Amino acid sequence: MYIRIEQIKEEGLALEFEEKPEVFPALSEMTNQDQCTFVAPIKTTLRAIQIGDMIEVKGGINTFVRLPCGRCLKEYETPLKSRFDLTYVHRI
């Protein structure tokens, strides 16, 4: 996903979107190696604000995965959630 700086207004920019796991090479590789199976789209929410020459982006991702139990190898589904905070600085 690309965010153009001019899209970020004074109050910030809030976005929500979802993508199939196959769009992400690292997730496709995990599936191909039978590490897990993604059973739902990757849902992402984020908020971007501009502070001077910096862009701060905060957000999270949510999905569900199917994994093998480490003890009995029976598969189970579980939510997968992660938060992120990123800061971008313009360099010349």
Protein Blocks (a to p, Z undefined) as FASTA:
>chain_A
ZZdfklpcfkopcddddddfklpmklmmmmmnomaccfbdcddddddddehjbccddddd
ddddddddfklopacdddddddddddddddZZ
